[in-house]
Amino acid sequence: MNSFLVRRLTIFLICFIGIELLAALYLAIDNFDNVDWTFKTIVQDIGVLQLTSLVSFLVMIFPYVMYLTLLPKKYQNNKYDKFITYAVFTIFMFLNILENVSSIIFWGEFDILKNTVQEKYFEKARQILLEIYEEYPLAQLLSIILISSLLLCLLLRKFLLTKIETPAFGRRIFHFILYIAVCFFAFMNIDIEKLNNRTNSYNSRISEERTYSLFNGFVKKNSRLMLLRNRIKNSYIQEHNIHDN
């Protein structure tokens, strides 16, 4: 992969996964008595969290990757490039912190939502969101998260750019195609329900990256591509069982 692209995305990825790990650690400690703390289980939980976080990151960072792909050499690191990069980083961190803070504060509400049948999911989600809006000081919470995101951007701004020159346009397009391929294969082959096929529900929930959990639960299950994939897979299993018998 292009060193320019990797270098520009590195701080985004480090912060994204770092925030996910901190949130998971807080939830694990807060639910200390219900968590399986054996070494093997914890290593597995961290592995699941990092894998699903990486997939979520690749999908969420797509607009910025497209921008970097189209960025001409002469505009690299100029005031417009800096403004766009700082703005994207701030928005990206705001969304990531918001997701994890929401998971911590509204753990009980989202627990109800997680056990809701798919047909009533959006109706129940709307009801819970209205209750949250009425009961919690959301304006203050969002302001604190925004300020935290701005401070994080200010602190890390010199690491968000690089002196490595953007390569030729054709090479950037090639790396963009590779990036799309990685996203596609991750979408097709990584299933959090199989990764989290364990008896301890707290470990499974804590090790979930929430954006990917939502993405996996609705987009993947209801996409025509995944339905076709599952149909082909089930047909293959049935034929295999017939031959075995």
Secondary structure, 3 states (H helix, E strand, C coil): CCHHHHHHHHHHHHHHHHHHHHHHHHHHHHCHHHCCCCHHHHHHHHHHHHHHHHHHHHHHCHHHHHHHHHCCHHHCCCHHHHHHHHHHHHHHHHHHHHHHHHHHHCHHHHHHHHCCCHHHHHHHHHHHHHHHHHHCCHHHHHHHHHHHHHHHHHHHHHHCCCCCCCCCHHHHHHHHHHHHHHHHHHHHHCCHHHHCCCCCHHHHHHCCCHHHHHHHHHHHHHCHHHHHHHHHHHHHHHHHHHHHC
